Every structure is written in C-alpha cells, then in structure tokens.
C-alpha cells in the first residue's frame, strides 16, 4: 500500500482485507518504519494488520515538537494529512474502534496530535515518549470526543527531548476529551521503550 507522494509503507500481519483489527505505527526522528515495526512484532496478535509509514528524510517535521507550530509547516500539515489518508484506507476494512494508533518520540507526538484533532472512538492511542505538538500555552481546544478510547502515555521522567509536564498535559487534554487515560513516568529511563510499556500495550491490544 502506498499513499500520496508515494510514501513507503511497511506492512506486516494479516492482509487488510481479512484483518479483524489494525495498528498504525509512527517512527521517531532519525528512525525508520522497520524500527517501529519491532514494537508490532512484540505485541503481535493473530488476525491483525500492521502499517508503518516511512517519513521522507526520516523526520515528520524539522523542528522540536515544542517549537511554534508555523515553524514546522508545511511538513506538519503534510504529515497529519498522510495519517488521515492512511487511517481512511484502513477504515475501509476495519472500524476505527478496532484501530490502534501508536507512535514513539516524534512519531508519538504526531500520533497524539492527529488523534486529538480527529477524535472519535479508536481501539487505543499510544504515545511513547510523546506530547501534543506546539509550544507551552498552545490552546488545546480540540472539538471532538474520544468516547472512552484507552490512551496510554509512557515516558522517562528525565527524557532529554520530552519534558514530563508535556506528557502530563497530554493526559489531561485526552481525559477532558473523554478518553480513559493511563500515564506512566519511569524514573531515570533513557529515551527508549521499556519492557513494561510493551506489556501494557500488549494488554491493551488483547482486549480489542
């Protein structure tokens, strides 16, 4: 499958036409679709389709997620449009409430921002080392309702790229939007994905 601009998409698991559920995974800055697919292989379920798009130049947008929104344009809009098109293609076969959106680091920020802007009942939303995009004080008046979507936010309490207060803020925003939110801050952890986070994600997908 490819979407506009010939975006390369790594696929795994069940073919979409016969899948009972699906996961979309967004990689971090400097990483690849193959890298983030290792998470899919650790939480893999029978009958699921997995999709990981590859960002041009290995980055979804050029500046930190805390930079002014306009400084990351037009790349940010292109990235959110890409996610919209991919979700639309997957939703042709699998309903939104059986789609899990997951991202790490820059891809996690993109996942959270897209889910907030396109809120409805998803299978789950997972932001690993991630926050909502934009500088502190950005109004978070997203219009939609996540209608009980489970949201998991996991991060180090000393992450060099993701201030922990931005993880907490994202959790509060999603709670206001009707999600069932779990936030975990791991003391002294590096900028990585922990075994405990993988276990939590596995439990989430098993319930779908």
Secondary structure as the mmCIF struct_conf table of DSSP 4:
data_model
#
loop_
_struct_conf.conf_type_id
_struct_conf.id
_struct_conf.beg_label_comp_id
_struct_conf.beg_label_asym_id
_struct_conf.beg_label_seq_id
_struct_conf.end_label_comp_id
_struct_conf.end_label_asym_id
_struct_conf.end_label_seq_id
STRN STRN1 UNK A 3 UNK A 3
HELX_RH_3T_P HELX_RH_3T_P1 UNK A 4 UNK A 6
STRN STRN2 UNK A 7 UNK A 7
STRN STRN3 UNK A 9 UNK A 13
BEND BEND1 UNK A 14 UNK A 14
HELX_RH_3T_P HELX_RH_3T_P2 UNK A 16 UNK A 18
BEND BEND2 UNK A 20 UNK A 20
STRN STRN4 UNK A 21 UNK A 26
HELX_LH_PP_P HELX_LH_PP_P1 UNK A 27 UNK A 28
TURN_TY1_P TURN_TY1_P1 UNK A 29 UNK A 30
HELX_RH_AL_P HELX_RH_AL_P1 UNK A 33 UNK A 42
BEND BEND3 UNK A 43 UNK A 43
TURN_TY1_P TURN_TY1_P2 UNK A 46 UNK A 47
STRN STRN5 UNK A 48 UNK A 53
HELX_RH_3T_P HELX_RH_3T_P3 UNK A 56 UNK A 58
BEND BEND4 UNK A 60 UNK A 63
TURN_TY1_P TURN_TY1_P3 UNK A 65 UNK A 66
BEND BEND5 UNK A 67 UNK A 67
HELX_RH_3T_P HELX_RH_3T_P4 UNK A 69 UNK A 72
TURN_TY1_P TURN_TY1_P4 UNK A 73 UNK A 74
HELX_RH_AL_P HELX_RH_AL_P2 UNK A 75 UNK A 91
TURN_TY1_P TURN_TY1_P5 UNK A 92 UNK A 93
BEND BEND6 UNK A 94 UNK A 94
HELX_RH_3T_P HELX_RH_3T_P5 UNK A 96 UNK A 98
STRN STRN6 UNK A 99 UNK A 104
TURN_TY1_P TURN_TY1_P6 UNK A 105 UNK A 105
HELX_RH_AL_P HELX_RH_AL_P3 UNK A 106 UNK A 117
TURN_TY1_P TURN_TY1_P7 UNK A 118 UNK A 118
BEND BEND7 UNK A 120 UNK A 120
BEND BEND8 UNK A 123 UNK A 123
STRN STRN7 UNK A 124 UNK A 128
BEND BEND9 UNK A 129 UNK A 129
BEND BEND10 UNK A 133 UNK A 135
TURN_TY1_P TURN_TY1_P8 UNK A 136 UNK A 137
TURN_TY1_P TURN_TY1_P9 UNK A 147 UNK A 148
STRN STRN8 UNK A 150 UNK A 156
TURN_TY1_P TURN_TY1_P10 UNK A 157 UNK A 158
BEND BEND11 UNK A 160 UNK A 162
HELX_RH_AL_P HELX_RH_AL_P4 UNK A 164 UNK A 176
TURN_TY1_P TURN_TY1_P11 UNK A 177 UNK A 178
STRN STRN9 UNK A 180 UNK A 186
TURN_TY1_P TURN_TY1_P12 UNK A 187 UNK A 188
BEND BEND12 UNK A 191 UNK A 192
HELX_RH_AL_P HELX_RH_AL_P5 UNK A 195 UNK A 206
TURN_TY1_P TURN_TY1_P13 UNK A 207 UNK A 207
#
